[in-house]
Each structure stands twice: as structure tokens, then as C-alpha cells.
Amino acid sequence: MIKLVVFDLDNVIIDGEGIDEIGKLINIEDQIAAITEQAMQGEIDFETSIKKRVGLLKGVATDDIRTLANEMPLMKGAKETVSTLKENGFEVAIISGSFDIIADTIKGKLDVDNIFTNSLVEEDGVLTGEVTGPLVSGSKLDVLSKLIEEKGYTLDECVAVGDGANDISMIESAKYGIAFNAKPALKENADIIVETRDLTDVLNVIINLNSENTEGDADVDKEVAVETEVVETTDVVVENQEEQVADATEEVVEEIEETEEVVEEAEEEVAEEETAEEEAEDVEEEAVEEEVAEDEEEAEEEAAEEEAPEKAEEKPVKEAKPKKSKKKNALPEPDFDLADTIEGVRVQKDEREERIAKVADEREAFNREAKEQRKIRDELNSELKENLAQAIEFRDQRNEINKQVEENKKARNKVNDEIKSLEWSSGKKDKIRIEAEIKKIDKIIETRVLDIKKENQLVKNANDLRKELAEIKEDDKVKEEAAELKKKSEEYHAKVVELSEQAQEAHEQMLSYFRKTDEIRTAADEAHKLFIQARKNASAKHEEFKMILSEIHVINKKLGSNKNRKRRSDKSGGSSNNKKNREEKERAESIFDKFKNGKKLSTEELLLLQKYDIN
């Protein structure tokens, strides 16, 4: 797992070269830029370049440099990249050959964990032209190695990001080296090349790499908590209810294939996190059970009163039991006034039945939208995994080819060393020496005014050397061996060229798949946002559904209590009515059991279910 991300400062974290900007204060930026370019291309070593450039800054006021540091622009995406990396648990460091007078300001802006730079020596508020620090003569790898030792990390837990030749040591040694808008000298040694000037592209690569290391080639997107679907239950009859019930049955069957109980299915889906939808399902299920239970209790009380009035006084013990409505998932308390007349209450019920049907449809529409967006997101995540796997495959292929390139380079260089050794041993070294001496003498004779005696001596010396040169003969056997070695060297070199082209092709393929991965992730993120929004909308509608359902329960109790009073006043035939009611209720329960198993219901059967509030 990647734990530490190290950035260069100039042209990586900040959009510019710090020392070049300081040079502009005294109009020597062109001289400094020329030396900087030589160092970035690897033409001169960093220590030489930094000392030469700082020497040109002698006399610059440090206050002017601090003002400049505050005004220097950050690279596009720098703030977002650093903050996101830290939010995701990465430690962020900057290792730069630039100067602390600039870097300290940047550290404050970005809240970077560690910064390592050089220091400009100042005296009486101006620069002396000298520089000190760990990166004057030391390499960035030296600093990085010391940092990971202190932190307890390893190089395999590091990503390094740079743009120039002085970054090569840490780019080569880190688990992943990223060349960001870099010079050719660095690109040749990097694992990953990012050509844009936007650090969020680097951020995406690092997140991908860490996902690969922690989950194999699994989905780089973190899935949100386990999702649950809003499963409708309703105890009201609306227009076309038979068709709606059939549709609801199909939905329930899909959602609870392995269980007949909605509550059990919801508990399985939210094993990691309780969701609002689960609570809503429990509320509705319990509310229905409560109402059925209350009706049964009331019916039993009535029967008991009629058959054995003397036992009626024992009932308060039973009524003292806690009701389900006291549970955590109880329906909300309704806040409305019942009408004064039964007719008015029925009007209230009709209004709420119409409203609850509309809210249920709206909720279902949001549920369908959420399911569709989740499907799109999951398909994109699956495609993203495939693209990421392809990118990793091409990266590994490139790395393997690069190993072969290095092997052939070493073999070629070894042969070249053998060729040189043979040539020197065959007299070539003496020939080169004599030829150089002759050339030197000839130049003296041509360019200087000499007295005749000295000139004659030089001519004689040159002639003697030419005779000596003519007598030197290279060994034919050695020449033959050298020719064979040259042939081998050319073969190794041809292999190096061929493999380098293959490695470049694999590298381009890898970049192509990484770019595609970024595009897919963006689309998947958008689908996920739409999914979350639809879920929120469905939850809001469900809360509205529960409130209306609660009001309907109050209305049903009002209407039910009126019927009970009427039934109690009718003494004749009361026992037979109770028996009939019990038989009808048993029939209704039987019908509901068949309905749960997929049976279509007639209008008469639906009305019977409504009569006994069986849902």
C-alpha cells in the first residue's frame, strides 16, 4: 500500500521555477534560466548548477523574495491534490533543490507534512550568493531514504513525482515514479508519464495505484453502504388497486426471493448499516400488525362482554401491555383534527387515500430511477475494473521489456569494454599517442616563428615519430577478435532499439487505458450522485407516505370504534354476528396467504382484505 507521496516543488507544486523568478528581481532571469535548463536536461550536475545560479543572486533583498513567494501561483490542482491525498490517509512531502524562503510559504498554504529544501545564505537582509542544505551536494534519494527511515516506511510504500533530471534518483527508487510534464531525461526513467499541467491527473493515478495494491485489480471506487430498496406496504384501497397490488407483488417477489418476510429481507440487506428505508419498512409492517392485533383484541373484548360480562373487569391487565407503536420504528404522531361527523371523517379518509396513492407512485418512480442509476454505476464500475486491469497489464509488460532493454545494454557495454581492451593491447594506444605528438609538433612548426636550428630539430623529431608509427603493426588475431566483438555489440544495440520501441508502445497503451479509466470513473461518479439523490427523494416521499398512513390509521380507528358501538347496542343476534365476523376474518387471512404466493385477487376479495385491514 502506498503511504507516502513525495513531490518536487518547482514546476510541480508551484507553476514556475523559483530561482528564475528571483532572477527577474535583478533582471538576470535569462542567465539563470539557461543554467537551469542545462541542469534539467542532465547536461551539468545539480551541485554545479545551483552554486552558479545562486552566485548570480548576490545582493538580492530577502524581503523582496518573501513578497515574491506569496505571489507565486500554485500548479493547477495542487491544493485539491494535496488535501485529497491527506484526506485519504497519505502522508505528503516536498523534496526540492529550491529554497526554504519560498517553500515555507507553500507549506503554509497547502498544509504539507514535510518539506526538505536548501537555504539561501543572507546577511543584513540581502543574499551573499552562497547556498547551503542537504540538496546542494546530496541527492533527493538521500533525503527520501532518511525520511522513510524516520517514518518507518519503505521505498515500496512511496510514490515520487518530479519533472527534471535531479528527480531521477528518487523517481527510479520509489515504488512508482511519475514524470509530471517532464523533461526527456526524466521520462526515460519514470514508471508513469503525465503530460498535462494539472496535478489532479497525478492524484487520479495515485488513487488508482493504491486501489490496485489494496484490492488487487478490484474496483477503484469505494462502494457506499449496503443499499436497500423501499418496499411498499399499504393498507388503503385506491382506484385500480388490483393492478397495483399485482405490480407490488412482482416487486416484493424480486426483493425477497429467499424470505417471505419483508423485515427479515431488510435486516439482511443492512447488515453493515441501518438505512432509512429499512426503518420505514418496519414501521409499515408493524403498523399493519398493530392494527390487526388491536381489532382482534377489540373483537375478543366484545365477545367476552356479551358471553361473560363478569370477566370484563380483568381486561385492564391485558391492555397494560406495551404496544408496538411505542417501538423505535413507530409511525409519526399525526397532527390534524378529525371531523366532527362520521361523514366528515369518511371525506378525510377519501382525501388521504387519494394522496397516499399519489405519494406511493412518486416514491416508486424515485425508486426506479435509483435502481437505474445504480445499474449504470455498477456497469461503469465493472468496465472501469476491466480498463484498469488492461492498464496494469500493459504497465507490467512495459516494465518486463525495460528489464530486457537493460540486460541488452549491459551486454553491449560489456562487449564495448572488451573491444577497447583488445585495441589498446594491440598497439592502438601507442599509435594514438604517436599521432597526437606528431600533430602537436606540426602545429608548432606551422604557427610559431622559430630559429632554423630549433625548427630542424622539431622536423627531425616528427620524422622519427613517423618512422616509429610505421613500424607499429596491429595483431591480426586481435583485429579479428575485435571485429567479432563489434558485430556482437551491433546486435545487442539493435535489440536495445527494437525492445525500446516495444516498451514505448506498451507505455502508450497503458496511458490510453489509464485515461479511459479516468473518463469511466467520472461517469460512474455522476451516476452515483444521481443514485444518491434519487434515494434521498424516495426517502422523503416515504416519510410523507408514513405521515399520511398514520393519519389514515387514526381515521380507521375512529370509523371502527363507531361500528363497534353500533354493534354493542344491537343485542339481538350479537353472538351470530361475532361468529360470522370470525369466519370472514379467517377467510380473509387465507386469501392473503394465497396472495403472498402470487394469486391474483378479485375485487370482492380485495374489499374483504380491506374490511379486516389485512395487508
C-alpha positions as CSV (number, residue, x, y, z in Angstrom):
1,M,0.0,0.0,0.0
2,I,1.2,3.5,-0.8
3,K,1.7,5.6,2.3
4,L,4.0,8.5,1.3
5,V,3.7,10.8,-1.8
6,V,6.8,13.0,-2.5
7,F,6.6,16.0,-4.9
8,D,9.2,18.2,-6.4
9,L,8.4,21.9,-5.8
10,D,9.3,24.0,-8.9
11,N,7.0,23.3,-11.9
12,V,5.2,20.6,-10.0
13,I,3.6,22.1,-6.8
14,I,4.2,25.7,-8.0
15,D,3.7,26.8,-11.5
16,G,7.2,28.2,-12.2
17,E,10.9,27.9,-11.3
18,G,11.6,29.7,-8.0
19,I,15.1,30.7,-8.7
20,D,14.2,32.0,-12.2
21,E,11.5,34.2,-10.6
22,I,14.1,35.6,-8.1
23,G,16.4,36.3,-11.0
24,K,13.7,38.6,-12.5
25,L,14.1,40.9,-9.5
26,I,17.5,41.9,-10.8
27,N,16.9,41.2,-14.5
28,I,19.2,38.2,-14.8
29,E,16.5,35.6,-15.4
30,D,17.8,34.7,-18.8
31,Q,21.3,33.8,-17.5
32,I,19.7,31.7,-14.7
33,A,17.2,30.1,-16.9
34,A,20.0,28.9,-19.3
35,I,21.8,27.2,-16.4
36,T,18.5,25.8,-15.1
37,E,17.8,24.2,-18.5
38,Q,21.2,22.6,-18.6
39,A,20.6,21.0,-15.2
40,M,17.1,19.9,-16.1
41,Q,18.3,18.2,-19.2
42,G,21.1,16.5,-17.3
43,E,23.9,18.3,-19.1
44,I,25.5,19.5,-15.9
45,D,25.3,18.2,-12.4
46,F,22.9,19.8,-9.9
47,E,25.5,21.0,-7.4
48,T,27.4,22.9,-10.1
49,S,24.2,24.5,-11.5
50,I,22.8,25.6,-8.1
51,K,26.0,27.2,-7.0
52,K,26.4,29.0,-10.3
53,R,22.9,30.3,-10.2
54,V,22.9,31.4,-6.6
55,G,26.1,33.2,-7.1
56,L,24.3,35.4,-9.6
57,L,21.7,36.4,-6.9
58,K,24.2,38.1,-4.6
59,G,22.7,41.3,-3.2
60,V,19.0,40.5,-3.7
61,A,16.9,41.7,-0.8
62,T,15.2,38.8,1.2
63,D,12.1,40.9,1.8
64,D,11.6,41.1,-1.9
65,I,11.9,37.3,-2.2
66,R,9.3,36.7,0.5
67,T,6.9,39.0,-1.3
68,L,7.6,37.1,-4.5
69,A,6.9,33.7,-2.7
70,N,3.5,34.9,-1.6
71,E,2.6,35.8,-5.2
72,M,3.9,32.7,-6.9
73,P,1.0,30.7,-8.4
74,L,0.3,27.1,-7.4
75,M,0.1,24.5,-10.1
76,K,-3.4,23.8,-11.3
77,G,-5.0,21.2,-9.0
78,A,-2.2,21.4,-6.3
79,K,-4.5,22.4,-3.4
80,E,-7.1,19.8,-4.3
81,T,-4.5,17.1,-4.8
82,V,-2.7,17.6,-1.5
83,S,-5.9,17.9,0.5
84,T,-7.5,14.8,-1.1
85,L,-4.3,12.8,-0.6
86,K,-4.2,13.7,3.1
87,E,-8.0,13.0,3.5
88,N,-7.3,9.5,2.1
89,G,-4.6,8.8,4.6
90,F,-1.5,9.6,2.5
91,E,1.5,11.5,4.0
92,V,2.7,14.3,1.7
93,A,6.2,15.6,1.4
94,I,8.1,18.0,-0.8
95,I,11.8,17.4,-1.6
96,S,13.3,20.2,-3.7
97,G,16.5,21.8,-4.6
98,S,14.7,25.1,-4.3
99,F,14.9,27.3,-1.2
100,D,13.1,27.4,2.2
101,I,12.3,31.1,1.8
102,I,9.8,30.0,-0.9
103,A,8.9,26.5,0.3
104,D,7.9,27.6,3.8
105,T,5.2,29.9,2.3
106,I,3.9,27.0,0.1
107,K,3.9,24.6,3.1
108,G,1.6,27.0,5.0
109,K,-0.8,27.3,2.0
110,L,-1.1,23.5,1.4
111,D,-0.5,22.1,4.9
112,V,2.2,19.7,3.6
113,D,3.5,17.3,6.2
114,N,7.3,17.6,5.4
115,I,9.4,19.9,3.3
116,F,13.1,19.5,2.6
117,T,15.0,22.2,0.6
118,N,18.2,24.2,0.5
119,S,18.8,27.6,2.2
120,L,20.0,30.9,0.7
121,V,22.6,32.5,3.0
122,E,21.7,36.1,3.9
123,E,23.5,38.8,5.7
124,D,22.0,42.2,6.7
125,G,18.8,41.4,4.8
126,V,20.5,40.6,1.4
127,L,21.8,37.4,-0.2
128,T,25.5,36.6,0.0
129,G,25.5,34.5,-3.1
130,E,26.0,31.3,-1.1
131,V,23.7,28.3,-0.6
132,T,23.6,25.5,2.0
133,G,21.4,22.5,2.6
134,P,21.0,18.7,2.1
135,L,20.4,19.0,-1.6
136,V,23.4,21.0,-2.7
137,S,25.7,18.0,-2.9
138,G,23.4,15.3,-1.8
139,S,20.7,13.6,-3.9
140,K,16.9,13.6,-3.4
141,L,17.1,9.9,-2.8
142,D,19.4,10.5,0.2
143,V,16.8,12.8,1.7
144,L,14.0,10.4,0.9
145,S,15.8,7.5,2.4
146,K,16.4,9.4,5.6
147,L,12.7,10.4,5.7
148,I,11.3,6.9,5.3
149,E,13.7,5.6,7.9
150,E,12.4,8.1,10.4
151,K,8.8,7.4,9.4
152,G,9.2,3.6,9.4
153,Y,8.2,3.3,5.7
154,T,9.9,1.6,2.8
155,L,10.6,2.7,-0.8
156,D,7.9,0.3,-1.9
157,E,5.4,2.4,0.0
158,C,6.3,5.6,-1.8
159,V,5.3,7.5,-4.9
160,A,7.6,10.2,-6.2
161,V,6.6,13.0,-8.6
162,G,9.1,15.2,-10.4
163,D,9.9,16.9,-13.7
164,G,13.7,17.2,-14.1
165,A,17.0,15.3,-14.2
166,N,17.7,15.9,-10.5
167,D,14.5,14.0,-9.6
168,I,15.8,10.8,-11.3
169,S,17.3,9.2,-8.2
170,M,14.0,9.3,-6.2
171,I,11.9,8.5,-9.3
172,E,13.9,5.3,-10.0
173,S,13.9,4.2,-6.4
174,A,10.3,4.8,-5.3
175,K,7.7,2.1,-5.9
176,Y,6.2,4.3,-8.6
177,G,7.9,7.2,-10.3
178,I,5.7,9.8,-12.0
179,A,7.1,12.2,-14.6
180,F,4.9,15.3,-14.5
181,N,5.1,17.4,-17.6
182,A,8.8,16.4,-17.5
183,K,12.0,16.7,-19.5
184,P,13.0,13.7,-21.7
185,A,15.9,12.7,-19.3
186,L,13.3,12.0,-16.5
187,K,10.7,10.4,-18.7
188,E,13.1,7.7,-19.7
189,N,13.3,6.6,-16.0
190,A,9.7,7.1,-15.0
191,D,7.0,4.4,-14.5
192,I,4.2,6.7,-15.4
193,I,4.2,9.9,-17.5
194,V,1.6,12.6,-17.1
195,E,1.8,15.2,-19.9
196,T,-0.8,17.7,-18.6
197,R,-0.2,20.6,-16.2
198,D,-3.0,19.6,-13.9
199,L,-2.0,17.8,-10.6
200,T,-5.4,16.2,-10.3
201,D,-4.4,13.9,-13.1
202,V,-1.5,12.8,-10.9
203,L,-4.0,12.4,-8.0
204,N,-6.2,10.1,-10.1
205,V,-3.2,7.9,-11.0
206,I,-2.1,7.6,-7.3
207,I,-5.6,6.7,-6.2
208,N,-5.7,4.0,-8.9
209,L,-2.3,2.7,-7.9
210,N,-3.3,2.4,-4.2
211,S,-6.6,0.7,-5.1
212,E,-4.6,-1.8,-7.2
213,N,-2.3,-2.5,-4.2
214,T,-5.1,-2.8,-1.6
215,E,-7.7,-4.7,-3.6
216,G,-5.8,-6.4,-6.4
217,D,-7.5,-5.3,-9.6
218,A,-10.7,-4.6,-7.8
219,D,-13.0,-1.7,-8.3
220,V,-11.2,1.6,-7.5
221,D,-14.4,3.2,-6.4
222,K,-15.4,2.8,-2.8
223,E,-19.0,1.4,-2.7
224,V,-21.3,3.2,-0.4
225,A,-23.1,1.4,2.4
226,V,-25.2,-1.6,1.5
227,E,-28.3,-0.4,-0.3
228,T,-31.9,-1.4,0.5
229,E,-34.9,-0.9,-1.7
230,V,-38.0,0.8,-0.4
231,V,-40.6,-1.9,-0.4
232,E,-44.2,-0.7,-0.3
233,T,-46.9,-1.9,2.1
234,T,-50.2,-0.1,2.2
235,D,-53.5,-0.6,4.0
236,V,-55.7,1.6,1.8
237,V,-57.7,0.7,-1.3
238,V,-57.3,3.1,-4.2
239,E,-58.5,3.1,-7.8
240,N,-57.2,0.2,-9.9
241,Q,-55.8,-1.4,-6.7
242,E,-56.0,-4.9,-8.2
243,E,-53.4,-3.9,-10.8
244,Q,-51.3,-2.1,-8.3
245,V,-51.3,-5.0,-5.9
246,A,-50.2,-7.3,-8.7
247,D,-47.3,-5.0,-9.6
248,A,-46.4,-4.7,-6.0
249,T,-46.4,-8.5,-5.6
250,E,-43.9,-8.8,-8.5
251,E,-41.6,-6.2,-6.9
252,V,-41.8,-7.9,-3.5
253,V,-41.0,-11.3,-5.0
254,E,-37.9,-9.9,-6.7
255,E,-36.7,-8.3,-3.5
256,I,-37.4,-11.2,-1.1
257,E,-36.7,-14.3,-3.1
258,E,-35.0,-16.0,-0.1
259,T,-37.6,-15.0,2.5
260,E,-41.3,-14.2,2.8
261,E,-40.9,-11.6,5.5
262,V,-40.1,-8.1,4.3
263,V,-38.5,-7.2,7.7
264,E,-36.1,-10.2,7.5
265,E,-35.0,-9.3,4.0
266,A,-34.4,-5.7,5.0
267,E,-32.3,-6.8,8.0
268,E,-30.1,-8.9,5.7
269,E,-29.5,-6.0,3.3
270,V,-28.5,-3.6,6.0
271,A,-26.0,-5.9,7.8
272,E,-23.4,-3.1,7.8
273,E,-25.6,-0.1,8.1
274,E,-29.3,0.6,9.0
275,T,-30.9,2.7,6.4
276,A,-33.9,5.0,6.5
277,E,-35.7,2.7,4.1
278,E,-35.4,-0.3,6.4
279,E,-36.9,1.6,9.3
280,A,-39.7,2.7,7.0
281,E,-40.5,-0.9,6.0
282,D,-40.5,-2.0,9.7
283,V,-42.8,0.9,10.5
284,E,-45.4,-0.1,7.9
285,E,-45.2,-3.8,8.7
286,E,-45.6,-3.2,12.5
287,A,-48.3,-0.6,12.0
288,V,-50.4,-3.1,10.0
289,E,-49.8,-5.9,12.5
290,E,-50.7,-3.5,15.3
291,E,-54.0,-2.5,13.8
292,V,-54.9,-6.2,13.1
293,A,-53.9,-7.1,16.7
294,E,-56.0,-4.2,18.1
295,D,-59.0,-5.3,16.0
296,E,-58.6,-8.8,17.3
297,E,-58.4,-7.6,20.9
298,E,-61.4,-5.5,20.4
299,A,-63.4,-8.3,18.9
300,E,-62.4,-10.6,21.7
301,E,-63.4,-8.0,24.3
302,E,-66.8,-7.6,22.7
303,A,-67.4,-11.3,22.7
304,A,-66.3,-11.6,26.2
305,E,-68.6,-8.8,27.3
306,E,-71.6,-10.5,25.7
307,E,-70.8,-14.0,26.8
308,A,-69.3,-13.4,30.2
309,P,-69.8,-9.8,31.4
310,E,-68.3,-10.7,34.8
311,K,-64.8,-11.2,33.2
312,A,-64.7,-7.8,31.7
313,E,-63.0,-6.3,34.7
314,E,-60.0,-8.4,34.1
315,K,-59.2,-6.8,30.8
316,P,-57.1,-3.8,32.0
317,V,-54.3,-6.2,32.8
318,K,-54.0,-7.1,29.1
319,E,-54.4,-3.5,28.0
320,A,-51.5,-2.5,30.2
321,K,-49.0,-4.3,27.8
322,P,-46.7,-2.1,25.8
323,K,-47.9,-1.6,22.2
324,K,-45.8,-1.9,19.1
325,S,-46.4,1.8,18.4
326,K,-44.1,2.5,21.3
327,K,-41.2,1.0,19.4
328,K,-38.3,2.9,17.8
329,N,-39.8,2.5,14.3
330,A,-43.3,3.7,15.2
331,L,-45.3,5.8,12.7
332,P,-45.1,9.5,13.3
333,E,-47.7,11.1,15.5
334,P,-50.3,12.8,13.2
335,D,-51.1,16.4,13.8
336,F,-54.6,17.0,12.4
337,D,-58.1,17.4,13.7
338,L,-60.7,14.7,13.0
339,A,-64.0,15.9,11.5
340,D,-67.0,16.2,13.9
341,T,-69.2,13.9,12.0
342,I,-68.7,10.4,10.6
343,E,-69.5,11.7,7.1
344,G,-66.7,14.3,7.5
345,V,-64.3,11.6,8.8
346,R,-65.0,9.5,5.7
347,V,-64.3,12.5,3.5
348,Q,-61.0,12.9,5.3
349,K,-60.2,9.3,4.6
350,D,-61.0,9.5,0.9
351,E,-58.8,12.6,0.6
352,R,-55.9,10.8,2.3
353,E,-56.3,7.6,0.3
354,E,-56.0,9.7,-2.8
355,R,-52.9,11.5,-1.5
356,I,-51.2,8.3,-0.3
357,A,-51.7,6.7,-3.7
358,K,-50.1,9.6,-5.4
359,V,-47.2,9.7,-3.0
360,A,-46.7,6.0,-3.3
361,D,-46.4,6.4,-7.1
362,E,-44.0,9.3,-6.8
363,R,-41.9,7.2,-4.4
364,E,-41.9,4.3,-6.7
365,A,-40.7,6.5,-9.6
366,F,-37.8,7.7,-7.5
367,N,-37.0,4.1,-6.6
368,R,-37.0,3.1,-10.2
369,E,-34.7,6.0,-11.0
370,A,-32.3,5.0,-8.2
371,K,-32.2,1.4,-9.4
372,E,-31.5,2.5,-13.0
373,Q,-28.7,4.8,-11.8
374,R,-27.2,2.1,-9.6
375,K,-27.3,-0.3,-12.5
376,I,-25.5,2.3,-14.7
377,R,-22.9,3.0,-12.0
378,D,-22.3,-0.7,-11.4
379,E,-21.9,-1.4,-15.1
380,L,-19.4,1.5,-15.3
381,N,-17.5,0.3,-12.3
382,S,-17.2,-3.2,-13.9
383,E,-15.9,-1.5,-17.1
384,L,-13.6,0.6,-15.0
385,K,-12.1,-2.6,-13.4
386,E,-11.5,-4.1,-16.9
387,N,-9.8,-1.0,-18.1
388,L,-7.6,-0.7,-15.0
389,A,-6.6,-4.4,-15.4
390,Q,-5.6,-3.7,-19.0
391,A,-3.6,-0.6,-17.9
392,I,-1.8,-2.6,-15.3
393,E,-1.2,-5.5,-17.8
394,F,0.5,-3.1,-20.2
395,R,2.5,-1.4,-17.4
396,D,3.8,-4.8,-16.3
397,Q,4.5,-5.7,-20.0
398,R,6.4,-2.4,-20.4
399,N,8.4,-3.0,-17.2
400,E,9.3,-6.5,-18.3
401,I,10.5,-5.2,-21.7
402,N,12.5,-2.5,-20.0
403,K,14.3,-5.2,-18.0
404,Q,15.3,-6.8,-21.2
405,V,16.5,-3.4,-22.6
406,E,18.7,-3.0,-19.5
407,E,20.1,-6.5,-19.9
408,N,21.0,-5.9,-23.6
409,K,22.5,-2.5,-22.7
410,K,24.7,-4.1,-20.1
411,A,25.8,-6.8,-22.6
412,R,26.5,-4.3,-25.3
413,N,28.6,-2.1,-22.9
414,K,30.5,-5.1,-21.7
415,V,31.4,-6.0,-25.3
416,N,32.4,-2.4,-26.0
417,D,34.8,-2.5,-23.0
418,E,36.3,-5.8,-24.3
419,I,36.8,-4.1,-27.7
420,K,38.6,-1.2,-26.1
421,S,40.8,-3.5,-24.1
422,L,41.8,-5.5,-27.2
423,E,42.5,-2.4,-29.2
424,W,44.8,-1.0,-26.6
425,S,46.7,-4.2,-26.2
426,S,47.2,-4.5,-30.0
427,G,49.2,-1.2,-30.2
428,K,46.4,1.1,-30.9
429,K,47.1,3.1,-27.8
430,D,50.7,3.7,-28.9
431,K,49.5,4.7,-32.4
432,I,47.1,7.2,-30.9
433,R,49.8,8.6,-28.7
434,I,52.4,9.0,-31.5
435,E,49.8,10.5,-33.9
436,A,48.9,13.1,-31.2
437,E,52.6,14.0,-30.7
438,I,53.2,14.4,-34.5
439,K,50.1,16.6,-34.7
440,K,51.3,18.8,-31.9
441,I,54.8,19.2,-33.5
442,D,53.3,20.1,-36.9
443,K,51.1,22.7,-35.3
444,I,54.1,24.3,-33.6
445,I,56.0,24.5,-36.8
446,E,53.0,26.0,-38.7
447,T,52.1,28.6,-36.1
448,R,55.3,29.8,-34.5
449,V,58.3,31.8,-35.7
450,L,61.3,29.6,-34.9
451,D,65.0,29.8,-35.5
452,I,66.4,27.4,-38.1
453,K,68.1,25.2,-35.6
454,K,65.0,24.7,-33.4
455,E,62.8,24.1,-36.4
456,N,65.2,21.5,-37.9
457,Q,65.1,19.7,-34.5
458,L,61.3,19.6,-34.5
459,V,61.2,18.3,-38.1
460,K,63.6,15.6,-37.2
461,N,61.6,14.6,-34.1
462,A,58.4,14.4,-36.2
463,N,60.1,12.2,-38.8
464,D,61.4,9.9,-36.1
465,L,57.9,9.5,-34.8
466,R,56.5,8.8,-38.2
467,K,59.1,6.0,-38.6
468,E,58.1,4.6,-35.3
469,L,54.5,4.8,-36.2
470,A,55.1,2.9,-39.5
471,E,56.8,0.1,-37.6
472,I,53.7,-0.5,-35.3
473,K,51.5,-3.3,-36.7
474,E,48.3,-4.4,-35.1
475,D,48.0,-8.1,-34.4
476,D,45.8,-9.8,-37.0
477,K,44.3,-12.2,-34.5
478,V,43.4,-9.4,-32.2
479,K,41.8,-7.4,-35.1
480,E,39.7,-10.5,-35.9
481,E,38.5,-10.8,-32.3
482,A,37.7,-7.1,-32.2
483,A,35.7,-7.4,-35.4
484,E,33.7,-10.3,-33.9
485,L,33.0,-8.3,-30.8
486,K,31.9,-5.3,-32.8
487,K,29.4,-7.5,-34.6
488,K,28.1,-8.7,-31.2
489,S,27.9,-5.1,-30.0
490,E,25.9,-4.1,-33.0
491,E,23.5,-7.0,-32.5
492,Y,22.9,-6.0,-28.8
493,H,22.4,-2.4,-29.8
494,A,19.8,-3.4,-32.5
495,K,18.0,-5.4,-29.8
496,V,18.1,-2.4,-27.4
497,V,16.4,-0.2,-30.1
498,E,13.8,-2.9,-31.0
499,L,12.9,-3.5,-27.4
500,S,12.8,0.2,-26.6
501,E,10.2,0.7,-29.3
502,Q,8.1,-2.2,-27.9
503,A,8.3,-0.7,-24.4
504,Q,7.2,2.7,-25.8
505,E,4.3,1.1,-27.5
506,A,3.2,-0.7,-24.3
507,H,3.7,2.6,-22.4
508,E,1.3,4.4,-24.8
509,Q,-1.2,1.6,-24.5
510,M,-1.0,1.9,-20.7
511,L,-1.6,5.6,-20.8
512,S,-4.5,5.1,-23.1
513,Y,-6.2,2.8,-20.7
514,F,-5.5,5.0,-17.7
515,R,-7.1,7.9,-19.5
516,K,-10.1,5.8,-20.3
517,T,-10.3,4.7,-16.7
518,D,-10.5,8.3,-15.6
519,E,-13.3,9.0,-18.1
520,I,-15.3,6.0,-16.9
521,R,-14.8,6.9,-13.2
522,T,-16.1,10.4,-13.9
523,A,-19.2,8.9,-15.5
524,A,-19.6,6.4,-12.6
525,D,-19.3,9.2,-10.0
526,E,-22.1,11.1,-11.8
527,A,-24.3,8.1,-11.9
528,H,-23.6,7.5,-8.2
529,K,-24.6,11.1,-7.4
530,L,-27.9,10.7,-9.3
531,F,-28.5,7.4,-7.5
532,I,-28.0,9.0,-4.1
533,Q,-30.2,11.9,-5.0
534,A,-33.0,9.6,-6.1
535,R,-32.6,7.6,-2.9
536,K,-33.0,10.8,-0.9
537,N,-36.0,11.8,-2.8
538,A,-37.6,8.3,-2.3
539,S,-36.9,8.5,1.4
540,A,-38.5,12.0,1.6
541,K,-41.6,10.6,-0.2
542,H,-41.6,7.6,2.2
543,E,-41.6,9.9,5.2
544,E,-44.6,11.7,3.6
545,F,-46.2,8.3,3.0
546,K,-45.8,7.3,6.6
547,M,-47.4,10.5,7.9
548,I,-50.4,10.1,5.7
549,L,-50.6,6.4,6.7
550,S,-50.5,7.4,10.3
551,E,-53.5,9.8,9.7
552,I,-55.4,7.0,8.0
553,H,-54.8,4.7,11.0
554,V,-56.4,7.4,13.3
555,I,-59.3,7.8,10.8
556,N,-59.8,4.0,10.6
557,K,-59.9,3.7,14.4
558,K,-62.5,6.5,14.5
559,L,-64.6,4.7,11.9
560,G,-64.0,1.3,13.5
561,S,-65.0,2.5,17.0
562,N,-68.3,3.8,15.7
563,K,-69.1,0.4,14.1
564,N,-68.2,-1.3,17.4
565,R,-70.5,1.0,19.4
566,K,-73.3,0.2,17.0
567,R,-72.6,-3.5,17.2
568,R,-72.7,-3.5,21.0
569,S,-76.1,-1.7,21.1
570,D,-77.6,-4.5,18.9
571,K,-78.2,-7.2,21.5
572,S,-80.2,-9.5,19.3
573,G,-78.1,-11.7,17.1
574,G,-74.8,-10.4,18.5
575,S,-73.3,-13.8,19.0
576,S,-74.0,-14.9,15.5
577,N,-72.5,-11.7,14.1
578,N,-69.3,-12.3,16.0
579,K,-69.1,-15.8,14.7
580,K,-69.7,-14.6,11.1
581,N,-67.0,-11.9,11.6
582,R,-64.5,-14.5,12.8
583,E,-65.3,-16.8,9.8
584,E,-64.9,-13.9,7.4
585,K,-61.7,-12.9,9.0
586,E,-60.3,-16.4,8.8
587,R,-61.3,-16.5,5.1
588,A,-59.6,-13.1,4.6
589,E,-56.4,-14.4,6.2
590,S,-56.5,-17.5,3.9
591,I,-56.9,-15.2,0.9
592,F,-53.9,-13.1,2.0
593,D,-51.7,-16.2,2.3
594,K,-52.6,-17.2,-1.2
595,F,-52.0,-13.6,-2.4
596,K,-48.4,-13.7,-0.9
597,N,-47.8,-16.7,-3.1
598,G,-48.7,-14.9,-6.2
599,K,-52.5,-15.4,-6.5
600,K,-54.4,-12.7,-8.4
601,L,-57.3,-11.2,-6.2
602,S,-60.8,-10.3,-7.3
603,T,-62.4,-7.0,-6.3
604,E,-64.6,-8.8,-3.7
605,E,-61.5,-10.4,-2.1
606,L,-59.6,-7.1,-2.0
607,L,-62.6,-5.5,-0.3
608,L,-62.7,-8.3,2.2
609,L,-58.9,-7.8,3.0
610,Q,-59.7,-4.1,3.4
611,K,-62.6,-4.8,5.8
612,Y,-60.2,-6.6,8.2
613,D,-57.2,-4.3,7.4
614,I,-55.1,-7.3,6.3
615,N,-52.0,-6.1,4.4
